[in-house]
Amino acid sequence: ARTPTSMMRVATFNVRMCVDRWPERRPYLERALDELDADVILLQEVVDAGALGTALGLGQVAMLNKALNRARSEAPYICLAHSEPATYVTDVLPSVLAKVLCQYNPGWHLLRLGAALFNEHCLERLFGAFLMPAFNACPWIFLSVGTPFVFGKASMVQASLRPSMPQTLRLGAWRTAQRFVAKGVCVVNVHLHSGRSTEREAFRATQVRQLLKWLEPDLDATLAGTLDALLIGGDFNASPTEPAYQLLCERGFRSCYATVHGVEPDVTFPGIDCGLRACTKDNDPAGVFDYVFVMGEIEVRAAKLFANQPCGDDLTLFPSDHFGVVVDLTIRNRQE
């Protein structure tokens, strides 16, 4: 009998929090995500206001989820979100203590909501052109304005895919990987450490080794056929020549964009002088940092960039400082 297959469209996009002219680019970013009509959207650098923000529909993550679901009452997205630095507090504490101090503590939820709203509406105004120099000089400054409580990632998943409860791996440098299973596919949303120095490249390689060790049961299950496929997407902050990228290829992963086109795109982060222009923009040099990697019985049918064109007539305004990557996959459903 012929093995059944299913189609899946997956996108990854670093949305650059609520800085870099967020009020101006927000409607274009929402439109770009909506027009994808993707099954899974992996977002990095979002502002997550936590459970209270979700309940009240406040904060960047809740607003993006609401915008995506505005015309999708029959096929809504489920939002799986978390703050990366906050995870280093909540996941380290003993279970009972974490529930007392965080999960069941109204003060914790109010703190996260307040920090999210402050970062959304005041962070860019407060720091202006000094945002990135201040962050690079002393990241702890941002503890005082609540950024670590809300800086995170979110995965928007079609409810029909019945995503599992997400799991989180702490990767160091306040970064995490988020893992869940959606219709027989293990999906991982990652955001690795930034910086172009040799030390940072080595650190990203260490993060990938941690990630692969964490995913060993999923790698084995994919090879054994109890999982249909394994997918890792996100902002890796690593070029194709770096060890972090090469480690994934050595373990049998394929970059979807390179599989379709033979090479990676020229850039997914255009750099300080191209693409989105803003006084708060990240000052890293241009490069290719965003990928969707796959492993298993999976055919990559298409891959392209999105949100890589100016917004309207303003050639300095883009939906984000990164370009997104969207891929179309055909998955052999070995479990059915």
C-alpha positions as CSV (number, residue, x, y, z in Angstrom):
1,A,0.0,0.0,0.0
2,R,1.2,3.5,-0.7
3,T,2.4,5.4,2.4
4,P,0.2,8.4,3.1
5,T,1.7,11.9,2.9
6,S,0.8,15.3,4.3
7,M,1.8,18.8,3.4
8,M,3.2,21.3,5.8
9,R,4.2,24.9,5.4
10,V,6.7,26.2,8.0
11,A,8.1,29.7,8.4
12,T,10.7,31.2,10.7
13,F,11.0,34.9,11.4
14,N,12.9,37.1,13.9
15,V,10.5,40.0,14.5
16,R,13.0,42.3,16.4
17,M,10.8,42.7,19.5
18,C,9.0,46.1,19.7
19,V,11.9,48.4,18.7
20,D,13.1,49.6,15.3
21,R,10.0,51.6,14.5
22,W,7.6,49.0,15.7
23,P,4.3,51.0,15.4
24,E,5.2,51.8,11.8
25,R,6.1,48.2,10.8
26,R,3.6,46.3,12.8
27,P,0.7,46.3,10.3
28,Y,3.1,45.1,7.6
29,L,4.5,42.4,9.8
30,E,1.1,41.2,10.6
31,R,0.1,41.2,7.0
32,A,3.3,39.3,6.0
33,L,2.5,36.6,8.5
34,D,-1.1,36.4,7.6
35,E,-0.4,36.0,3.9
36,L,1.9,33.1,4.5
37,D,-1.1,30.9,5.5
38,A,1.6,28.6,7.2
39,D,0.9,25.6,9.4
40,V,3.7,26.5,11.8
41,I,5.3,29.9,12.3
42,L,8.4,30.0,14.5
43,L,9.1,33.5,15.8
44,Q,12.1,34.8,17.7
45,E,12.7,38.1,19.6
46,V,9.1,38.6,20.6
47,V,7.8,40.3,23.7
48,D,5.8,37.7,25.7
49,A,3.6,39.2,28.4
50,G,2.9,35.8,29.9
51,A,-0.4,34.1,31.0
52,L,-2.0,37.4,32.1
53,G,-1.1,39.1,28.8
54,T,-2.6,36.2,26.9
55,A,-5.8,36.3,29.0
56,L,-6.2,40.1,28.4
57,G,-5.0,40.1,24.8
58,L,-2.1,42.4,25.7
59,G,1.5,42.3,24.7
60,Q,3.2,41.7,21.3
61,V,2.7,37.9,21.2
62,A,-1.0,38.1,22.2
63,M,-1.6,40.8,19.6
64,L,0.1,38.9,16.8
65,N,-1.8,35.8,17.7
66,K,-5.1,37.8,17.7
67,A,-4.2,39.3,14.3
68,L,-3.5,35.9,12.8
69,N,-6.7,34.4,14.1
70,R,-8.9,37.4,13.1
71,A,-10.2,35.6,10.0
72,R,-9.4,32.1,11.1
73,S,-12.2,31.1,13.4
74,E,-12.4,27.7,11.7
75,A,-8.6,27.0,11.8
76,P,-7.0,29.1,14.5
77,Y,-3.4,29.2,15.6
78,I,-2.4,28.0,19.0
79,C,0.4,30.1,20.5
80,L,3.2,28.4,22.3
81,A,5.4,31.2,23.8
82,H,7.9,31.8,26.6
83,S,10.4,34.3,27.8
84,E,13.9,33.0,27.3
85,P,15.7,34.7,30.3
86,A,12.7,34.1,32.6
87,T,13.0,30.4,31.8
88,Y,16.3,30.4,33.6
89,V,14.4,31.3,36.8
90,T,11.2,29.3,36.5
91,D,12.8,26.1,35.2
92,V,15.7,26.0,37.7
93,L,13.5,26.4,40.8
94,P,12.1,23.2,42.4
95,S,8.6,22.5,41.0
96,V,6.7,23.5,44.2
97,L,8.7,26.7,44.6
98,A,8.2,27.6,41.0
99,K,4.5,27.3,41.3
100,V,4.4,29.3,44.5
101,L,6.7,32.1,43.2
102,C,5.6,32.2,39.6
103,Q,2.7,30.1,38.4
104,Y,0.3,31.0,41.3
105,N,1.8,34.3,42.2
106,P,-0.3,37.3,40.9
107,G,2.7,39.6,41.5
108,W,4.8,37.6,39.0
109,H,2.1,37.8,36.3
110,L,1.6,41.5,36.9
111,L,5.4,42.0,36.7
112,R,5.6,40.3,33.3
113,L,2.6,42.2,31.9
114,G,4.0,45.5,33.2
115,A,7.4,44.7,31.8
116,A,5.9,43.7,28.4
117,L,3.9,46.9,28.1
118,F,6.9,49.1,29.2
119,N,9.2,47.5,26.7
120,E,6.6,47.8,23.9
121,H,5.8,51.4,24.5
122,C,8.9,52.9,26.2
123,L,12.1,51.0,25.5
124,E,12.9,52.6,22.1
125,R,11.9,56.1,23.4
126,L,14.1,55.6,26.5
127,F,17.3,54.5,24.9
128,G,17.0,55.7,21.3
129,A,20.3,55.4,19.5
130,F,22.0,54.2,22.7
131,L,19.9,50.9,22.8
132,M,22.4,48.6,21.2
133,P,25.6,50.2,22.7
134,A,24.0,50.0,26.1
135,F,23.0,46.4,25.6
136,N,26.5,45.4,24.3
137,A,28.3,47.3,27.1
138,C,26.1,46.0,30.0
139,P,23.3,43.6,29.3
140,W,22.3,43.8,33.0
141,I,21.0,47.3,32.4
142,F,18.0,45.7,30.8
143,L,17.1,43.8,34.0
144,S,16.1,47.2,35.4
145,V,13.6,47.8,32.6
146,G,12.2,44.3,32.7
147,T,13.4,43.1,29.3
148,P,14.6,39.7,30.6
149,F,11.1,38.9,31.9
150,V,9.5,39.2,28.4
151,F,12.2,38.7,25.7
152,G,11.4,35.4,24.1
153,K,10.1,33.3,21.3
154,A,6.7,32.0,20.1
155,S,5.5,29.3,17.9
156,M,2.2,29.8,16.1
157,V,0.8,26.3,15.3
158,Q,-2.5,25.5,13.5
159,A,-4.8,23.9,16.1
160,S,-5.6,21.0,13.7
161,L,-2.0,19.8,14.1
162,R,-2.7,19.2,17.8
163,P,0.7,20.4,19.1
164,S,2.1,18.8,22.2
165,M,3.0,20.7,25.4
166,P,6.2,22.5,24.6
167,Q,9.5,21.6,26.3
168,T,12.4,24.0,26.8
169,L,16.2,23.6,26.8
170,R,18.4,26.2,28.3
171,L,21.3,26.8,26.0
172,G,23.3,29.4,27.9
173,A,23.6,33.2,27.3
174,W,19.9,33.5,28.2
175,R,19.0,31.6,25.0
176,T,16.7,28.5,24.7
177,A,15.3,26.0,22.3
178,Q,11.6,25.2,22.4
179,R,10.4,21.7,21.3
180,F,7.0,20.3,20.5
181,V,5.4,17.6,18.3
182,A,2.8,18.5,15.7
183,K,1.1,15.7,13.8
184,G,4.1,13.3,13.9
185,V,6.7,16.0,13.3
186,C,9.1,17.1,16.0
187,V,9.5,20.9,15.7
188,V,12.2,22.9,17.4
189,N,12.3,26.7,17.6
190,V,15.8,28.0,18.3
191,H,17.6,31.3,18.8
192,L,21.3,31.0,19.3
193,H,23.8,33.5,20.8
194,S,24.8,36.5,18.6
195,G,28.1,38.1,17.8
196,R,30.7,37.5,15.1
197,S,33.8,36.8,17.2
198,T,35.6,33.5,17.2
199,E,34.5,33.0,20.8
200,R,30.9,33.5,19.9
201,E,31.2,31.1,16.9
202,A,32.6,28.4,19.3
203,F,29.8,29.1,21.8
204,R,27.1,28.6,19.1
205,A,28.8,25.3,18.2
206,T,28.5,24.3,21.9
207,Q,24.8,25.3,21.8
208,V,24.2,23.1,18.8
209,R,25.9,20.2,20.5
210,Q,23.7,20.7,23.5
211,L,20.7,20.8,21.2
212,L,21.6,17.6,19.4
213,K,22.2,15.8,22.6
214,W,18.8,16.9,23.9
215,L,17.2,15.7,20.7
216,E,18.9,12.3,20.7
217,P,15.6,10.4,21.5
218,D,13.9,12.3,18.6
219,L,16.8,11.6,16.2
220,D,16.5,7.9,17.1
221,A,12.7,8.0,16.8
222,T,13.0,9.6,13.3
223,L,15.4,7.0,12.1
224,A,13.2,4.2,13.6
225,G,10.1,5.6,12.0
226,T,8.2,6.3,15.2
227,L,8.5,10.1,14.3
228,D,7.8,11.1,10.7
229,A,10.4,13.9,10.7
230,L,12.5,16.3,12.7
231,L,12.5,20.0,12.0
232,I,14.7,22.8,13.5
233,G,14.1,26.4,12.5
234,G,15.0,29.8,13.8
235,D,17.6,32.5,14.1
236,F,20.9,30.6,14.4
237,N,23.1,33.7,14.2
238,A,25.5,31.5,12.3
239,S,26.7,31.6,8.7
240,P,26.8,28.4,6.5
241,T,30.6,28.3,7.0
242,E,30.4,28.1,10.8
243,P,30.7,25.0,12.9
244,A,27.2,25.4,14.2
245,Y,25.8,25.0,10.7
246,Q,28.2,22.2,9.8
247,L,27.4,20.2,12.9
248,L,23.7,20.0,11.8
249,C,24.6,18.9,8.3
250,E,27.0,16.2,9.7
251,R,24.1,14.8,11.7
252,G,21.9,14.4,8.6
253,F,20.0,17.6,8.6
254,R,19.3,19.5,5.4
255,S,18.8,23.3,5.1
256,C,15.5,23.6,3.1
257,Y,16.5,26.8,1.3
258,A,19.9,25.3,0.2
259,T,18.2,22.0,-0.8
260,V,15.8,23.8,-3.2
261,H,18.2,26.5,-4.6
262,G,21.6,24.8,-4.3
263,V,22.9,27.7,-2.1
264,E,21.7,29.7,0.9
265,P,20.3,33.2,0.1
266,D,22.6,36.2,0.0
267,V,21.4,37.5,3.3
268,T,18.6,37.1,5.8
269,F,19.9,40.0,7.9
270,P,20.8,42.9,5.6
271,G,23.0,44.7,8.1
272,I,23.1,48.1,9.6
273,D,23.0,50.1,6.3
274,C,20.4,48.1,4.3
275,G,16.9,46.9,4.8
276,L,15.1,48.4,7.8
277,R,16.7,51.6,9.0
278,A,16.3,52.7,12.6
279,C,18.5,54.3,15.2
280,T,18.0,51.3,17.5
281,K,18.9,48.7,14.9
282,D,21.2,45.8,15.7
283,N,24.7,46.7,14.5
284,D,25.9,43.2,13.5
285,P,27.2,42.9,9.9
286,A,25.0,41.5,7.2
287,G,24.8,37.7,6.8
288,V,22.7,34.6,6.5
289,F,21.5,33.5,10.0
290,D,18.0,32.2,9.6
291,Y,17.2,28.6,8.5
292,V,14.8,25.7,8.5
293,F,16.6,22.4,8.8
294,V,14.8,19.0,8.3
295,M,15.6,15.4,8.8
296,G,13.6,12.3,8.0
297,E,11.1,11.1,5.3
298,I,10.5,14.6,4.0
299,E,10.6,16.3,0.6
300,V,11.3,20.0,0.4
301,R,9.1,21.3,-2.4
302,A,9.7,25.0,-2.1
303,A,11.6,27.5,-0.1
304,K,11.8,31.3,-0.3
305,L,12.3,34.5,1.7
306,F,9.4,36.7,2.8
307,A,9.1,40.1,4.4
308,N,12.1,41.1,2.3
309,Q,10.6,44.0,0.5
310,P,10.1,47.6,1.6
311,C,6.8,48.6,3.2
312,G,4.8,50.8,0.8
313,D,6.8,53.8,-0.5
314,D,9.2,54.0,2.4
315,L,12.4,52.3,1.2
316,T,13.8,52.4,4.8
317,L,10.9,50.5,6.4
318,F,10.6,46.7,6.4
319,P,8.5,44.3,8.5
320,S,11.6,43.4,10.6
321,D,15.4,43.8,10.6
322,H,15.6,40.1,9.4
323,F,14.0,38.5,6.4
324,G,11.8,35.4,7.0
325,V,12.2,32.0,5.5
326,V,9.1,29.9,4.5
327,V,9.3,26.3,3.2
328,D,6.7,23.9,1.8
329,L,7.2,20.2,2.8
330,T,5.7,16.9,1.9
331,I,6.0,14.5,4.8
332,R,5.7,10.7,4.6
333,N,3.4,9.7,7.4
334,R,5.0,6.5,8.6
335,Q,3.1,6.4,11.8
336,E,-0.3,6.0,10.2
